[in-house]
């Protein structure tokens, strides 16, 4: 059975597209199941700030890899890759179509492409994490750039975890190229990619309003409930956009207006990085997310393709 990846920047309607596609497939006698590819939606209790669909909103479509981590656990793309692929194989064995849905580019790529993840070294990782805490991501990114500029170019200068991992891989393997993503990756299995895109101005306006809605819908209260569960100790969860700012507000370190404004700004930056990441998918079909007729046409095209009809 085919694997269909539905990707795009936050706010482009990936979840809605996936649900509509699942329903169109069902109308043609083919079941579909969603596999989450949003790193922050892996966490239990992180719902409002991640725009996670509530069970009642999933229209009866099975969803996988939501709410599988506690906030104190560290998300690992290597662990995600193994679990997502196992889940997709199980879906295929049931004769259903797997819909890989999300905007975490590395997580999507780890599934659809034949990536290999080098092992870890606890001592090297711990030393680099201490340096990250002492020196900050900027200096470590500069070190990475000095070792391998191409690798550094693919890593966000503010993403301390990714920088540490790249430096760890280089040190453990002795090969700078080992920390790079392959330029021409090999497919893990047959797949199709739908890339939903919005005009920049439209998307920015939508994202700004979404952040304001998160606060109205109770993000700070959600964070308040996560603190006793260890949110402040979470290596990944506590740094999530929106959660870090809501936590700062809750602790009196940032007024609400500043927390909202910073979340809006970081969300815009993140969306820009997502757009840049998904541009590398040369085999993706770009769809104007705000053009209802274009979206409907692509839904029909993908539904027919999943049933064996040729896809142009």
N, C-alpha and C positions, 0 to 999 in steps of 0.2 A: 504494500500500500504506500502511496506517496506521503512524503513529509512536506508540509507547507509552512514556511516561516513567515510570520507577519511582523514586520519590524518598522521602526520609525522613531522619531523624537517623541518625548513625552507630550501628551496632549493632542496627538494626531488621530486618535480614535481606533487604536489597535484592538482593544478589547471588544468594542462594538462591532468592528469588522469581523473579528473571529466568531462572535456569537451569531451574526447574520450568516456567515459562511456555513457554520455548523447547521443552522436551520435549513439552508438551501440544500445542503448535502442530505440532511434527513428527509427532506421532501422528495429526494431522488432515491431514497432507500439505502443511503450510506451514512453510518454513524460517524461522528467526529468527536475528538476529545482534545482539550486544551492542555498544553504543557507550558507552565510559566517560565519566562526567561527574563524576569525582572529581579535583580539581586535582592532588593529591599523587600519585595513581596514574599521572600522566603521566610521572613520573620513573623512569628506569632505576635499578634497584638499591634503590629504596625500596619494599620488599615487606612486611616484618614490621610495621612501624609504620603502614602504610596498609591492612592486611588485604587486600592484593591477592591474588586467586586465582592459584595457580600453574597453569601450563598443564595439568597433569594433573588439576586440579580443575574444569576448565571443561567437562567432559562432551562434548567435541567441538564445542561451540558457538563459532563464530568471535567473537573479541573484538577491538575496535578502540580505538585511542588509549590503549593501555597502553604504557609504556616508550618514549615518543617523545621525551623530553627528557633531556639530561645534567643533572646536579645543578648545574652552573654556569650553566645557562640560566634565564632568567626566564620563568615562565608568564605568558601573556597571554590574557585572556579574548577579546579581539578575534581573535587568531590561532586560538584554540580554536574560536570560533564558525564561522569559515570552514571549518576542517578537519572539524569535526563535521558540518556541513551537507553538505559534499561527500561525506563517508562515508555519510550517511543516504540521499542521493540515489542513490549507487551500490548500496546495499543494496536500495532500492526497485526499481532498474532490473533487479535479478536476480529480482524477484518475491518477495522475502523481507520479513519484518517487522523493522523496526529497533526495538530496545529501548534507550532512553536511560537509563542506570542510574548513579545517583550522588547524593551529598548536598551537592555544592558549588552552592548556590542560584543564584549569579550565572551560573555556567556553564550550568546547566540552562535558566535563563531566557533566556540569550543565544541558545539554540538554538530553543526552542519559541515565543519571542515575537519580533516584528519589531523588534529593537533596532538602533540605529545608534550606532557608536562614533566620537566626534570624533577628529580626528587628534591627533598629539602634537607637542610642541615640545621638542627636546633641551635647549636652554638653560634654558627654564622648568623642565623636569623636574629637571635637574641642580641648579639653585638651590634648588628645594623639597626635594630629597633632602638637600642640605647642611643646610638648616634643620631637617629632621627629625632628622638625626644630632646636631645641636647642641642643639635645643630639646626633642626628644621628641615623641611623637604627641599628648600631652595639649594642649599649647599650639597645635599646628596644628589640632587638632580644634576648639578654642575659636575659632580664627580662622575656620574653615569655618562654625561655628555663627553667628558674627557676620555672615557674608555671607549665609547661607541656612540657617536653622534646619531647614527641611524636608529639605534635602539631608543635613545633618549627622545628623539623626535616623536616617537609613538607613545610616549608616556606623559600624562598630564603632570606638569611641574609641581602641582599641589597635592598630587595623590601619593602620599607617603607610603602606603602599603604597596602600590605598584612599583615604586622606585626601589623600595627595600627588596622586593621579590626579584626585580631585574638584577640588582647588584648581587643578590644571593646566588642566582642561577649562574651568573658570570663567574663568581668566585668558586662555586662548587664544580662547575664543568670546565673552567679554564677557557671557555670559548665565548667571546662577546656576542657572537651571532646567535647563541643558544637562547638568549632572552628576547629575540625578535619574533614577531609574527611572520609567518611565511608570506612572501610576496605573491606567490601563485599557489595557494592552498589546494589540496586535493579533497574532493568531496568525501565525506564519511559514507553517505548513501545518497540515492537519488532524492532530489528535493527541488522545490520551487520557492522563490522569495518574492513576497509582495512588500514593497517599500512605500509606506504612506507618507506623503509630504504635504506640508502647508506653506503658504507664503509666509515669509519671516514676520512681517508686520501683523498679520492675522494671528500667527502663533504666539507672538509676544503678548498681545492683548489677552488672548485666551489664558495663557499661563499666569499672567498677573492676577486675573480674576480667580483662577483656580486656587492660587495661594491664599487670597483673601477668604475664599470659601472654606479652605482648610481650617483657618482660625475660627470662623463662624461655626463650623461644624464640630468644634471641640478638640482640636489637635492638642492644645495645652493640657486638657483633661486626660487625653489619651496618654500623653507623656507622663503625666502625674501618676497614672496607673502602672506605667512601665518601670518607673524608678525603683519600686520595691522588688521588681523582678530582675534588677541588675543592669538596667539600661546604661547607667554611668560607667559600668565596667566593660561594656560591650566594645570590642575593638572595631567592629564594623558598624553596628547599629547606631551607636551614639553619635557617629559622624554623618549620618544620613541627612541630606538636605531637608530642612524643615524641622527635623527632630533635634538637631544640635541647637537651632535657634529657639525652638519652643522650650528646650531645657534651659537655655540661658535666660529666657524670660521668667520661667518658673523659679529659677534660683536668684532672680533679682539682678542678674548681670547685664540685662539688655531690656530696654522698654519695648512694649509690644510693637509700636510703629517701626522701630529699628529691626526687630526680629522679622516682621513681615517683609520689610524692604530688602533685607539681606537675603531672605529666602527667595524672593522674586528675582533678585540679581543673579544668585547662584543657579537658579532653575534655568534662566535664560542662557547662561554660560554652558550648563550641562546639555541643554537642547542643541546648542550650536555644535558641541562636540559629538553628540549623537548623529547629527546630520552628516558631519564630516566622516564619521566612522562608517556609516552605511553607504556612503558614496563609493566605497571600495568594493561593494558587491556588484560586480559588473554584470552578473546574470540576473539581477533583480529587476522586477517590473515596477517602475515608478507610477504611483497613482496619486492624483490630486485629491487629497483627503477631504477637501471642502467642496468638491464638485460631486453632488449626489448622483448624477447620471454616470459619471466616470467610475465612481465607487460601485454602483449597481452593476455596471457592465463587467467590471473586474470580478465581482462576486460570482456572476454567472459563468464567466470564463474559467475561474478556478474550480467552481463546482463541477463543470463539465470535464475539466481536465483531470480532476480526482477520480472520475469514473471511467477514465481511459480515452476520452476524446482528445484530439491533438490540441496543444496550446501553442499559439503562434509566438 
